[in-house]
Amino acid sequence: MKKIQIKLITILSLFTLAILGCAKESTAKTMKDNMKSDMMKDGMMTKKTLVVYYSLTGTTEKVAEMIKEKLGADILKIEPEKEYDTSSVSKLEALVKKQMANKEKVAIKKINKDISEYDTIIIGTPAWFSEVALPVQTYLSEQNLSNKKVAVFTTYGGTYGNLLTNFEKNVKAKQIKKGIAFSGKQVKEGIDKELNAWIETLK
Ligand SMILES: Cc1cc2nc3c(=O)[nH]c(=O)nc-3n(C[C@H](O)[C@H](O)[C@H](O)COP(=O)(O)O)c2cc1C
């Protein structure tokens, strides 16, 4: 009889301990979630950066990857539904010119990135006739950046005209930082120093 009583007490104690353990774990989780949500509200946890770019021939991509590495940022590549054919430059230019003249919204692949967790969005684009490349224009038209710090960089062949200032004027953001442009030649030769200095201005 005494043995049974001891066994029962042991089982009951173990059961109580298990329940207490679960309750403690779930309380800790709730407390952690509440803290996280409070910190989000206070803007303490939204210091993440996302680099969003489009690149047809790899130059903008190279810069985007460098920024990603330097900032420990996340990265997102914009991809058109129908990638541009680069086999004929004249045909490619004619197509883009026509799309721009018609103010076409070039279709892009579905974006599976929720930007709500990011504080800063860095947009990377090649210069296309001194404008933001069309796939990037589509992305911008589909996103709400009004509560973000935003900066732009562009890569170009010869001249990028007013691309940076137009972007800075037209994009609705919480804060727009001064953008930067690199020629393809500069990117090839190395832009480490310039990039580091620019990144400092974003902080
Ligand atoms: C359709 C088209 C238009 C372009 N327009 C310009 C331009 O106006 N000015 C310029 O300097 N380079 C221009 N370029 C060259 C690209 O901006 C440059 O090569 C850029 O670095 C390419 O970036 P990516 O390799 O990331 O695509 C143009 C290229 C294309 C395909």
The ligand as a MOL file (V3000), in Angstrom:
LIG
                    3D

  0  0  0     0  0            999 V3000
M  V30 BEGIN CTAB
M  V30 COUNTS 31 33 0 0 0
M  V30 BEGIN ATOM
M  V30 1 C 18.1900 49.7850 -73.1310 0
M  V30 2 C 19.4590 50.3680 -72.5960 0
M  V30 3 C 19.5940 51.7210 -72.4430 0
M  V30 4 C 20.7610 52.2570 -71.9310 0
M  V30 5 N 20.8370 53.6050 -71.7410 0
M  V30 6 C 21.9640 54.1400 -71.2230 0
M  V30 7 C 22.0630 55.5440 -70.9620 0
M  V30 8 O 21.1400 56.3160 -71.1900 0
M  V30 9 N 23.2330 56.0250 -70.4740 0
M  V30 10 C 24.2870 55.2010 -70.1890 0
M  V30 11 O 25.3020 55.7060 -69.7480 0
M  V30 12 N 24.2100 53.8670 -70.3680 0
M  V30 13 C 23.0720 53.3180 -70.8700 0
M  V30 14 N 22.9880 51.9670 -71.0500 0
M  V30 15 C 24.0920 51.1120 -70.5750 0
M  V30 16 C 23.8240 50.5760 -69.1860 0
M  V30 17 O 23.2670 51.5510 -68.3510 0
M  V30 18 C 25.0960 50.0820 -68.5180 0
M  V30 19 O 25.7820 49.2030 -69.3360 0
M  V30 20 C 24.7910 49.4280 -67.1870 0
M  V30 21 O 25.9470 49.3810 -66.3900 0
M  V30 22 C 24.2530 48.0150 -67.3670 0
M  V30 23 O 23.9060 47.4870 -66.1230 0
M  V30 24 P 23.5560 45.9500 -65.9760 0
M  V30 25 O 24.7590 45.1810 -66.4210 0
M  V30 26 O 23.2920 45.7690 -64.5240 0
M  V30 27 O 22.3670 45.6610 -66.8180 0
M  V30 28 C 21.8320 51.4080 -71.5560 0
M  V30 29 C 21.6890 50.0360 -71.7230 0
M  V30 30 C 20.5210 49.5160 -72.2190 0
M  V30 31 C 20.3720 48.0160 -72.3540 0
M  V30 END ATOM
M  V30 BEGIN BOND
M  V30 1 1 1 2
M  V30 2 1 2 3
M  V30 3 2 2 30
M  V30 4 2 3 4
M  V30 5 1 4 5
M  V30 6 1 4 28
M  V30 7 2 5 6
M  V30 8 1 6 7
M  V30 9 1 6 13
M  V30 10 2 7 8
M  V30 11 1 7 9
M  V30 12 1 9 10
M  V30 13 2 10 11
M  V30 14 1 10 12
M  V30 15 2 12 13
M  V30 16 1 13 14
M  V30 17 1 14 15
M  V30 18 1 14 28
M  V30 19 1 15 16
M  V30 20 1 16 17
M  V30 21 1 16 18
M  V30 22 1 18 19
M  V30 23 1 18 20
M  V30 24 1 20 21
M  V30 25 1 20 22
M  V30 26 1 22 23
M  V30 27 1 23 24
M  V30 28 2 24 25
M  V30 29 1 24 26
M  V30 30 1 24 27
M  V30 31 2 28 29
M  V30 32 1 29 30
M  V30 33 1 30 31
M  V30 END BOND
M  V30 END CTAB
M  END
